[in-house]
Amino acid sequence: MMERLRAVQGILFALFCALCAELFFFNFTVSSDYWSGAGRVAIIFLSLFILHRFALAAFSSYRPEPKDVFCLTLIIFGGIFTAWAGRIVALSLADYAMKIPYLRGLSAGSFYFAIPFAAGGLMLQAVLGLQHGLLYALASTIIVVVYFPSEPLLALYVLATSLMACLSLSRFRSRSAYIKAGLNVSFIAFAFALASVVIDGNPYVADIALRLVGAVVSGVLCTFAAAGVTPILEYLGGYVTDMRLLEMATLDHPLLKELSIRAPGTWNHSMVMGMMGESASEAIGANPISTRVGAYFHDIGKMTKPLYFVENQAGEDNRHDKLSPSMSALIIRSHVKEGIELAREHKLPRVIEDMIPQHHGLSRIEYFYEKARREAEEAGEDPDSVDPNLYSYPGPKPQTKEAGILMLADGIEASCRTLSEPTLDRIQGLVQKMINKVFASGELDECDLTLKDLHQIAKCFTRTLAGIYHQRIAYAEPAEKISEKEEEVVAEAALEDGAAETVAAGGAAKKPKVEGEERPAKEPRKEDLKRLGM
């Protein structure tokens, strides 16, 4: 069913783009009859449809939903309109330049270098990712080849600048990334313009300057267009860019503030998980920002009953001691459902909401399951009669690399806190043991983590946890404090000896207190003087 849906999406996408291109550029073609137009539409339609099918087969992450196809089509339509408007302006300016003697060498092709062809690549890279950006670059190149036949270098110019735009925005960590991407586009465009001057051998200085300046202007226009349109696409399409995730990672979110107050142990656990997940994601090529933010919000459901989770008990009595194992398991499982409800109430991005149930998968709450089996055995019942479904999380299993990393980090960080002496060897052994256990249970079967990825994750987890839970040496106290403690011990011993002598003497009469007698003032201790800065 999904294959048929994607095929229909590809047909509609390719047909709409082909018709729009012919509609806009029909009057600029050499052959303006309808049969020629039908041939151009057929060429572009077949090329874009095959390109769509190839991307589905070649890229595992290219599985566009209807809204993604619509967004891709809309941006390509915007690129077609921009090229059409740019061509009209270029022809008009070139015609006007012919009337000015010192500008007669300017050609319309030189103005084409100022058209921001790569703006769509920046938008798609920020919103949907590299594969969609590649599809845009190739689709734009095909359209330029068909409708700009007299400008063979322009097609390569469109391809190179669009691909550079996608690559430049692959690490989207701040708003200034648009500026850096625009500068990279300008650099590539400038190199192409310079090469075109050499190839064409144009002797006019004004035309050479126009191409070089236009190439720089193209990158600037791409920056403004992408920075202005991307937030609109993000809002209307419900997309989550790295920039939005970074805004959530500042810890100013109301849920995180409430979590730090109501469940400080869970908050600390989430912060450590964020560091672990981010380093592991960077090592295996996953999205580190998504993993870190997912770690911050993965246990927000524990705020409703924080004292039923051991990290928040702070030495108090364990409330589960008074509950049956099934009731304890029900409370533990409920934090997933309550976390999803809080995520929807605060309108967290879907990618973060999905990590709340997926980081537990279908795993079992082993402690209470084994406790229930023991109680059943002590009661003379069959331990196998205990329903394991009552002690298992509802799932689903992790569907992405980021969710799989969170599942591993959650159990490993909690287990690491139980180590009495967290040496490097012990941490490394614990990390490897926990990863092997999760892998053998099949919880990672539906995400794309490979054995090589798991090896890299284990190394990153070990390094991060060893840096957090490393052993510290006991600092020696100053000699003055040591001598003071020795004097106190001697004084206490003398008092005990005096008390013993008094008891042995049969309890001598106490010395009567003379009225008005003053006790000698207690000499201030050196430590007190130091506290006062004396």
Secondary structure, DSSP 8 states (H G I E B T S, - for coil): -HHHHHHHHHHHHHHHHHHHHHHHHGGGSS--SHHHHHHHHHHHHHHHHHHHHHHHHH-TT----HHHHHHHHHHHHHHHHHHHHHHHHHHHHHHHHTTSGGGTT--HHHHGGGS-TTHHHHHHHHHT-HHHHHHHHHHHHHHHHHH-TT-HHHHHHHHHHHHHHHHHTSS--STHHHHHHHHHHHHHHHHHHHHHHHHHT---HHHHHHHHHHHHHHHHHHHHHHHHHHHHHHHHHT---HHHHHHHTTS-SHHHHHHHHH-HHHHHHHHHHHHHHHHHHHHHTS-HHHHHHHHHHTTGGGGSSGGGSGGGTTTS--GGGGS-HHHHHHHHHHHHHHHHHHHHHTT--HHHHHHHHHTTTT-B-HHHHHHHHHHHHHTTS-GGGS-GGGGB-------SHHHHHHHHHHHHHHHHTT-SS--HHHHHHHHHHHHHHHHHHTTTTTS---HHHHHHHHHHHHHHHHHHS---------HHHHHHHHHHHHHHHHHHHHHHHHHHTT--------TT---------HHHHHHTT-
